[in-house]
């Protein structure tokens, strides 16, 4: 209860500070100028401090007037703004949103900048003639009809600042980024299919095909006779045969750091890895999607799910989806209460084994206290912040691997699939783990 109250108090204090026109530097400069003018300039007839104090007050007053005029012009421009052009952007890419403001070239010595508070995204401004164009880079998937921006107008010296918020009625959809998951070995690792080339073989394929050796391939699959003749490492791989299941049920667990899992779900829908007949659901969304457009709607709406909804809708979704053939659950790499909820629902699905796909943006070892202390004083590494913690990822994979469930880890940043063994190796106390890709479905199954 204390944290929500503290966050609310901080929000109120920030709104009060936005209304107050002077910055901390402005208060110091104006206070010093006032004392220099009154106490020393007039009181002791100090001509130098008289001029300095008067000039300081004049600059502050001029900045206040010009900033107030600029703030009024900006507020009149953005109030009640509506746009019929929807914004459909993929997360992680910069693009123009279509929103712009006048550059205020007719008001000297002022600056204008703004940020987008809802939905969350990075913003940068680009000047083009007499306009300031907005470019956005979404950080998280979203689906909303309202955009909330925070505008800031002030003088160039940083003495005066006016800040206010404005809403724009506009349809916005931020799609989860697919990254490197478009690669063929990742798609094959997540997919099932329709054909079984050998009627006596296994549904997931027998090792009848061959290809060149890649890092991470088991040594027992190497054709040593071919290597002795050609000096090339060739390995046996399963034929491109997949499960004959026709109806696939896919579900996205919405929780902290679930963007890579949402990207993997989008790739599976986009390339047809779920098969000819499928249903898709997600936490915080009652809609059951069976088309690509509906799937994008479900994935973007799932970003609004709270902690109580995380992983709680899998059981009811599988019942509404009808006949269940294959069950695929896309989960985040961070443990939480959702694990117990998902495992409990997986027992009630009735389809036997459930395939769990854990989405990550890289894997990093948890640094020591000294390294964490040094990292706070160094420039932030955006890729390192998005990477999953190796120990937390190992906990998730270990918990989900119970029973007959299969768990594979897909790295959106590298476009690779990792097995359980590689995740365990990454969590081991070594200096720098070097994960190796698993490029076939059989190897991912073996993890």
Secondary structure as GFF3:
##gff-version 3
##sequence-region A 1 447
A	DSSP	alpha_helix	2	19	.	.	.	ID=ss1
A	DSSP	alpha_helix	24	35	.	.	.	ID=ss2
A	DSSP	pi_helix	36	42	.	.	.	ID=ss3
A	DSSP	alpha_helix	47	78	.	.	.	ID=ss4
A	DSSP	beta_strand	81	82	.	.	.	ID=ss5
A	DSSP	beta_strand	87	90	.	.	.	ID=ss6
A	DSSP	beta_strand	95	102	.	.	.	ID=ss7
A	DSSP	beta_strand	110	118	.	.	.	ID=ss8
A	DSSP	beta_strand	121	128	.	.	.	ID=ss9
A	DSSP	beta_strand	131	138	.	.	.	ID=ss10
A	DSSP	beta_strand	142	155	.	.	.	ID=ss11
A	DSSP	beta_strand	161	175	.	.	.	ID=ss12
A	DSSP	three_ten_helix	179	182	.	.	.	ID=ss13
A	DSSP	alpha_helix	184	190	.	.	.	ID=ss14
A	DSSP	beta_strand	209	212	.	.	.	ID=ss15
A	DSSP	three_ten_helix	219	221	.	.	.	ID=ss16
A	DSSP	alpha_helix	224	230	.	.	.	ID=ss17
A	DSSP	beta_strand	234	237	.	.	.	ID=ss18
A	DSSP	beta_strand	247	252	.	.	.	ID=ss19
A	DSSP	alpha_helix	259	270	.	.	.	ID=ss20
A	DSSP	beta_strand	277	282	.	.	.	ID=ss21
A	DSSP	beta_strand	285	289	.	.	.	ID=ss22
A	DSSP	alpha_helix	292	301	.	.	.	ID=ss23
A	DSSP	three_ten_helix	302	304	.	.	.	ID=ss24
A	DSSP	alpha_helix	314	320	.	.	.	ID=ss25
A	DSSP	beta_strand	326	331	.	.	.	ID=ss26
A	DSSP	alpha_helix	338	349	.	.	.	ID=ss27
A	DSSP	beta_strand	354	360	.	.	.	ID=ss28
A	DSSP	beta_strand	363	364	.	.	.	ID=ss29
A	DSSP	alpha_helix	369	375	.	.	.	ID=ss30
A	DSSP	alpha_helix	382	386	.	.	.	ID=ss31
A	DSSP	beta_strand	388	389	.	.	.	ID=ss32
A	DSSP	alpha_helix	390	400	.	.	.	ID=ss33
A	DSSP	beta_strand	406	411	.	.	.	ID=ss34
A	DSSP	beta_strand	416	418	.	.	.	ID=ss35
A	DSSP	alpha_helix	420	427	.	.	.	ID=ss36
A	DSSP	alpha_helix	441	446	.	.	.	ID=ss37
###
